[in-house]
Amino acid sequence: MLSNLGNILLFLNVILSLSIIYTANRNLKISGGVDKNIFQLSLIQSTSIIICFFVLIAAFIVSDFSLITVYQNSHSLKPLFYKIAGTWGNHEGSLLLWAIILSIFSFLFLVYNKNHPKKFRLLTLIIQNILILGFLFFILFNSNPFSKISPIPSEGLGLNPILQDPALAIHPPLLYVGFVGASIYFSAAIASLITNYSEKSFSLSIKNWVLISWCFQTLGILVGSIWAYYELGWGGFWFWDPVENASLLPWFAMTALFHSLIVFEKRNLFYFWVIILCLITFTLSVTGTFLVRSGILNSVHTFASDPTRGIYILIFLSLMIFGSIFLLFKKYKKENYDLNRNSKETFILVNNWFMMFYLITVLLGTIYPIFTDALTDNKISVGPPFYNAIIFPVVVVFLLFMALGPKAKWIKNKFENIRTYILILTGAIGLNLAIIFFFKSYSLLSNFIIISALFLIISSLMDIAKALKKNKLDFARIISHTSFGFLVLFIGLNDIFSLEKDYNIKLGETKKFENYSIQLQNLDLKNYKNYQAVIGKLEIKNINSNQTNILNPEIRIYDKPKTLTYEAAIKTSLIKDYYLTMSNIDRSDYYNIKFQKKPLMAWIWISVIMIVVGGSIRLFSNAKNN
Amino acid sequence: MQKIIKIIILFIFLFVIGIFYISLTRDTNYNTSSLINKETPEFKIISFDNSNFYTRDDIKKNNYTLINFWASWCAPCKIEHPILMKLSQKKNLMLLGINFKDKEPQAKTFLSELGNPYDLLAKDKNGKHSVKFGIYGIPESILINKELMIIQKFVGPLSVDDYNNIIKIIE
């Protein structure tokens, strides 16, 4: 029953998309405003696709195993929360989420851009609906979440236990709002090219959408990292895994885009560059989806792969790319910039160069293994050493520019207070030396990174002081930039001061290292609804301060599907995290434990949140001004 | 000039998409079965007690050699151990054990408890030598003949079928 309802709603959506395209196209040819019917059709479209999604959620809640998707990804004994989250924790369901975001953004863009030319709005709507149609066909003919299975199985296969986690329940939706949201400015960019709508006001039509998608993308990446940190059990939060990279690529493009938009809005420069970034962002989103879902990359993310999916997404991607290139070539006019080398415009352009550099580095690292495999039959993998070696040295220069750029004036800038900068730099170096003196020394590159991060932080803080006096404070920018400085600083310090120890330990045994002792005091066996757990009780004692902490890492034995997972025990405080994982050693009384001290972890998360807070402040102030 | 740039851009995208297309039809799982029927790579690996090195010359001395990669921390290695013990009684098969990324005391305990099937025992502390043999998880075993040709590769613990298979080849 639910299957039929779902399918009917999907077909209804196809018809609605076609009618929107038809009506909008007819409306283009007549004068007057945008036809009221289009608003209504668009609203019905969003509503019906949401209902369609709820039908799927309902199927998961009632464990309707006649649907293959439910059968493969759920289980009747699973807690309700994870039954619901399971809806988008799989390929088919998440594509439906794609379609929802495409539709809602399409509707909202239409509603919120009444001041822009009718032709531009209608064309954006048409292009967006072509994208929607593309995804609907993909869902209907290749990845239908409402496909039936017969005979109906009595029980489902269950959701991979490491995905049964609150962070992972919200991670995909956040990320999707980010990179599927990028579709709307892809459509708008195409519409702008076709209708020659290249005035400054074009930037007003898209800038909030860029910010929204950027904020969500950042949060999505953050939640994913937090999940990796406490779930994957080895204490890292970023692995340069192809799937992580796929989420980072559009992020770089978005970041470059909203910085360029500032110049475009203010000085009417960089129109084509803005358009290219709009096109690149969504193209990268789809490319990422292709890489991840087609299974051509191996990754820690275990999406079931299916080559026919790959072919479909690849065709879709090719159409997008070659369509955009064709249009861009046809409309491209050489723009002559007469930029002063020392001006805000140039500094923002520098930001874009850095973003493009990061983007290309990560893109090459991600797809390089595919190329070597296809061309030379060599299987290689590109790992953290590549990214660390290329990205981190460049971050140093990037941070310095980030400190100087925002203060530069439009058109022509003059650095008056070079003395202040030298003072700030001296301060940063002094602080860095203090860290080395009181704690420990570290590599030359780490020194540079810490100094440049401190430079950015101090100069941003001085900006605040100065702006407060003049009562002219650009909160959004200062919060984001300062937080980014803190983020790099905390990541650097975290990396330098982390401590890691590995032991095989028996019940009752104590191990000592540096100024810590660690004792396995107790082991407990507990039964939960969908798993059994061996819970260790370990006491960590700081011998100097006599402070003790009890940590309880778990070994979980899940039943559906039968899997063993190791749950890290983490004691978070503002200064440091204690991180402990435990695993059993077959046929022995020993347990392998891995203890880590990770300083300032909480602050890494807080910095990212503050970066997003900065973005949201900009978003709200934009909304108020419009 | 602009035309050339346009053509280059188009070509790059066509190339990338072409590669993506080719990759779709390829098997992305890491597979080392291509090593079969190839010559054993040259190697020089230190013996477990640090007393000397083993090379391909040690393989040439015997009709057949089974190189077995194992570690004390690897549970499936314990499962296949009885089969190795049985194989160690075969005359024309030499067993070369390579202790993979292990700690010495634990490895010694492992062998003293379960028995030592190996004629030669070497160690690969950081796993670098094993890469040459296309090892990506242990246990793995490689059967090599006198001419240094790789005859068979066994990924995962040796089963009774593998045992019979090996006996058939060497006799």
Interface residues (C-beta under 8 A of the other chain):
Chain A: F290 S294 G295 I296 L297 N298 P307 G310 I311 L314 L317 S318 I321 F322 I325 F329 K334 I367 I370 F371 D373 A374 L375 K379 I585 D586 R587
Chain B: Q2 K6 I9 L10 F13 V16 I17 I19 F20 Y21 I22 S23 L24 T25 R26 T28 N29 Y30 W73 A75 K78
